[in-house]
């Protein structure tokens, strides 16, 4: 009897351990988020906004006076953007002041379907449209009915039980938010495959007024986007490019200045556009700080965190008077992170983030080059930066990448990826990566062609 009881107890214990282990392993697999592939949009050559084309677009705006012309051309010359970025078709056709619904749909179709067609072609035999369980599409300024997710589902004849999410109004950081949504669904769904499409519609929102804070968006934003294929299925682990380590989101929209520093609105004359105020950098710094306070302890080694805490404590005790603030945050980010994927929102943002985090020119080069070659492509911008790193053969197995994004709200949404294999695909950079970073060092053609704009003695000149 005692032997039977002992045997029964042992059996129950074994079963208990077995099922607990199975449950834990199951949960671990569900939490995994692997990146299988990503594609970025690259327009046709006739869609490029070179110096001459940009100048023609500016001169078509009859609402501008000489000082507004000077402001725009000066901004273009110092923006860090080159001559090979892509513009929306209606703007290139001279119809920026009268966009149609068809213009918006055509722009979205071209970007979304171009990247998705390439993605499904690259993963042919591995993934098909009918295998997609979760679809997330983010476009801030365009929310048609039927939704853009429905447009994708109809085009590729996806399954009836697909989970679809159409996000709008989230700005440049919407791609990381989309990834966070996918990861959370993965926690309750086994062997799932997800698709994240990130882009923005430029054509219908080209600003035709003369408010300088709203004219900036025309100088920075360009047509672009990306599609990313994700999964938590363990069977794809050996085929995956990267694994998601963590996602952290921070929102400082309760502050009025931060909330209103980046906003879609109309100017005094009724011209719709996108307002970028002088408080943008301050809001970005605050949101990024809040984000990194949570994220960095998750990815940096304990040794570095302890060193930082000791150094900070000693400084507080030994410093009698306040010293000038030094660049960098005091933490050596390279102890846990090897690459920094900064949102290419503008030259000032890239350089500001780099200085604040103590990064080198090598670290911020990918973001600067992505801005120069493709411009600020909103939520798709991070993937052009990642593509540059891969095209330059920088990404090696085991290394970690910090993706930093900021967007209207004001938000900072960051994530960390671990590279699972050496990556060397030339991707969207195949025709230009060999010319960088040298190409970005060539003097901006706006400076050469429109140098007169900086001459104050030419204020009487009329631009026709």
Long-range contacts (C-beta under 8 A, 24 or more apart in sequence): 26-190, 27-187, 29-190, 29-232, 29-234, 30-186, 30-187, 30-188, 30-189, 30-190, 30-232, 31-183, 31-186, 31-187, 31-232, 32-186, 32-232, 32-234, 32-237, 32-243, 32-244, 33-179, 33-182, 33-183, 33-186, 33-230, 33-231, 33-232, 33-243, 33-244, 34-230, 34-231, 34-232, 34-233, 34-236, 34-237, 34-240, 34-241, 34-242, 34-243, 34-244, 34-420, 35-228, 35-229, 35-230, 35-240, 35-241, 35-242, 35-243, 35-244, 35-417, 36-123, 36-126, 36-127, 36-229, 36-230, 36-231, 36-236, 36-239, 36-240, 36-241, 37-119, 37-122, 37-123, 37-228, 37-229, 37-241, 38-119, 38-226, 38-227, 38-228, 38-229, 38-241, 38-383, 38-386, 38-387, 39-115, 39-116, 39-118, 39-119, 39-122, 39-226, 39-227, 39-427, 39-428, 40-115, 40-224, 40-225, 40-226, 40-374, 40-380, 40-383, 40-384, 40-387, 40-427, 40-428, 41-86, 41-110, 41-111, 41-114, 41-115, 41-199, 41-223, 41-224, 41-225, 41-226, 41-377, 41-380, 41-428, 42-86, 42-428, 43-86, 43-110, 43-223, 43-224, 46-92, 47-86, 47-87, 47-89, 47-92, 47-223, 48-83, 48-84, 48-85, 48-86, 48-87, 49-83, 49-85, 49-86, 49-87, 49-92, 49-222, 50-83, 50-84, 50-445, 51-83, 51-445, 51-446, 51-449, 53-87, 53-92, 54-446, 55-449, 55-450, 57-87, 57-91, 57-96, 57-218, 59-463, 59-464, 60-94, 60-96, 61-208, 61-210, 63-208, 63-209, 63-210, 63-269, 63-271, 64-210, 65-210, 66-459, 66-461, 66-462, 66-463, 68-210, 68-212, 68-215, 69-453, 69-463, 70-453, 70-454, 71-212, 71-215, 72-215, 72-218, 72-219, 73-446, 73-450, 73-453, 74-453, 74-454, 75-215, 75-216, 75-219, 76-219, 76-444, 76-446, 77-444, 77-446, 77-447, 77-450, 78-347, 78-444, 79-219, 79-220, 79-346, 79-347, 80-346, 80-347, 80-350, 80-368, 80-371, 80-372, 80-440, 81-219, 81-220, 81-222, 81-371, 81-372, 81-375, 82-372, 82-373, 82-439, 82-440, 82-444, 83-445, 84-373, 84-374, 84-432, 85-222, 85-223, 85-373, 85-374, 85-375, 86-222, 86-223, 86-224, 86-374, 86-375, 87-202, 87-222, 87-223, 88-201, 88-202, 88-203, 88-206, 88-223, 89-203, 90-203, 90-204, 90-206, 91-202, 91-203, 91-206, 96-203, 96-206, 96-208, 97-206, 97-208, 99-203, 99-204, 99-206, 100-204, 101-144, 103-203, 103-204, 104-142, 104-144, 104-201, 104-203, 104-204, 105-144, 107-201, 107-202, 107-203, 107-223, 108-139, 108-142, 108-148, 108-151, 108-199, 108-201, 109-151, 111-199, 111-223, 111-224, 111-225, 112-137, 112-148, 112-151, 112-152, 112-197, 112-199, 112-225, 112-227, 113-155, 115-197, 115-225, 115-226, 115-227, 116-152, 116-155, 116-156, 116-195, 116-197, 116-227, 119-227, 119-229, 120-156, 123-229, 126-236, 126-239, 127-193, 127-229, 129-156, 129-157, 129-158, 130-157, 130-158, 130-159, 131-193, 132-156, 132-158, 132-159, 132-162, 132-193, 132-194, 132-195, 133-159, 133-162, 133-163, 133-189, 133-192, 133-193, 133-194, 134-162, 134-163, 134-164, 134-165, 134-182, 134-185, 134-189, 134-192, 134-193, 134-194, 134-195, 135-162, 135-163, 135-164, 135-165, 135-194, 135-195, 135-197, 136-164, 136-165, 136-167, 136-178, 136-181, 136-182, 136-194, 136-195, 136-196, 136-197, 137-164, 137-165, 137-166, 137-167, 137-196, 137-197, 138-166, 138-167, 138-168, 138-170, 138-174, 138-175, 138-177, 138-178, 138-196, 138-197, 138-198, 138-199, 138-379, 139-167, 139-168, 139-199, 139-200, 139-201, 139-379, 140-168, 140-169, 140-170, 140-171, 140-174, 140-200, 140-378, 140-379, 140-407, 140-408, 141-168, 141-169, 141-200, 141-201, 141-204, 141-205, 141-264, 141-274, 142-168, 142-201, 142-204, 143-168, 148-197, 152-197, 169-408, 170-379, 170-407, 170-408, 170-409, 170-411, 171-262, 171-378, 171-379, 171-406, 171-407, 171-408, 171-409, 171-411, 172-343, 172-345, 172-376, 172-378, 172-379, 172-381, 172-405, 172-406, 172-407, 172-408, 173-343, 173-379, 173-405, 173-406, 173-407, 173-411, 173-412, 173-413, 174-198, 174-378, 174-379, 174-407, 175-226, 175-228, 175-379, 175-380, 175-382, 175-383, 175-405, 176-247, 176-249, 176-382, 176-403, 176-405, 176-413, 176-414, 176-415, 177-249, 177-411, 177-413, 179-228, 179-230, 179-244, 179-247, 179-415, 180-247, 180-249, 180-413, 180-415, 182-230, 183-244, 183-247, 186-232, 189-232, 190-232, 190-233, 191-231, 191-232, 191-233, 191-234, 191-235, 192-231, 192-232, 192-233, 193-229, 193-230, 193-231, 193-233, 194-229, 194-230, 194-231, 195-227, 195-228, 195-229, 195-230, 196-227, 196-228, 196-230, 197-225, 197-226, 197-227, 197-228, 198-225, 198-226, 198-227, 198-228, 198-378, 198-379, 198-380, 198-383, 199-224, 199-225, 199-226, 199-377, 199-378, 199-379, 199-380, 200-224, 200-225, 200-377, 200-378, 200-379, 200-380, 205-264, 205-272, 205-273, 205-274, 207-271, 207-272, 207-273, 207-274, 208-271, 208-273, 209-267, 209-269, 209-271, 209-273, 210-267, 210-269, 211-267, 211-268, 211-271, 211-273, 211-275, 213-275, 213-276, 213-277, 213-278, 214-265, 214-267, 214-271, 214-273, 214-274, 214-275, 214-276, 215-273, 216-276, 217-273, 217-274, 217-276, 220-345, 220-346, 220-375, 220-376, 221-274, 221-375, 221-376, 221-377, 221-378, 222-374, 222-375, 222-376, 222-377, 223-377, 224-374, 224-375, 224-377, 224-378, 224-380, 224-381, 224-384, 225-377, 225-379, 225-380, 226-380, 226-382, 226-383, 226-384, 228-383, 237-420, 240-420, 241-419, 241-420, 241-421, 241-423, 242-401, 242-417, 242-418, 242-419, 242-420, 243-417, 243-418, 243-420, 244-415, 244-416, 244-417, 244-418, 245-298, 245-299, 245-400, 245-415, 245-416, 245-417, 245-418, 246-295, 246-298, 246-299, 246-415, 246-416, 247-413, 247-414, 247-415, 248-291, 248-294, 248-295, 248-298, 248-413, 248-414, 248-415, 249-291, 249-411, 249-412, 249-413, 249-414, 250-287, 250-288, 250-290, 250-291, 250-294, 250-411, 250-412, 250-413, 251-287, 251-409, 251-410, 251-411, 252-283, 252-286, 252-287, 252-290, 252-409, 252-410, 252-411, 252-412, 253-409, 253-410, 253-411, 255-283, 255-286, 255-410, 257-282, 257-283, 258-282, 258-283, 258-286, 258-287, 258-409, 258-410, 259-409, 259-410, 261-410, 262-407, 262-408, 262-409, 262-410, 263-408, 264-408, 281-348, 281-349, 281-352, 283-410, 284-349, 284-352, 284-406, 284-410, 284-412, 285-352, 285-356, 286-410, 287-406, 287-410, 287-411, 287-412, 288-353, 288-356, 288-404, 288-406, 288-412, 288-414, 290-412, 291-412, 291-413, 291-414, 292-329, 292-414, 295-402, 295-414, 295-416, 296-331, 296-333, 296-336, 298-416, 299-336, 299-337, 299-400, 299-402, 299-416, 300-331, 300-333, 300-335, 300-336, 300-337, 301-335, 301-336, 303-335, 304-331, 304-332, 304-335, 304-336, 305-331, 327-355, 327-356, 327-358, 328-355, 328-356, 328-357, 328-358, 329-356, 329-357, 329-358, 332-358, 333-357, 333-358, 333-359, 333-402, 336-400, 337-400, 337-401, 337-402, 337-416, 338-399, 338-400, 338-401, 339-363, 339-366, 339-389, 339-394, 339-395, 339-399, 339-400, 339-401, 339-402, 340-364, 340-367, 340-401, 340-402, 340-404, 341-366, 341-367, 341-382, 341-385, 341-386, 341-389, 341-401, 341-402, 341-403, 341-404, 342-366, 342-367, 342-385, 342-404, 343-367, 343-381, 343-382, 343-385, 343-404, 343-405, 343-406, 344-368, 344-370, 344-371, 344-374, 344-375, 344-376, 344-377, 344-381, 344-384, 344-385, 345-371, 345-376, 345-381, 345-406, 346-371, 346-376, 347-371, 349-406, 353-404, 365-437, 366-392, 366-394, 368-437, 368-440, 369-436, 369-437, 369-440, 372-436, 372-439, 372-440, 373-429, 373-432, 373-436, 379-405, 379-407, 381-405, 384-428, 387-427, 387-428, 387-429, 388-429, 388-433, 388-436, 390-423, 390-424, 390-425, 390-427, 391-424, 391-425, 391-426, 391-427, 391-429, 391-430, 391-433, 392-433, 393-422, 393-423, 393-424, 395-419, 395-422, 395-423, 396-422, 397-421, 397-422
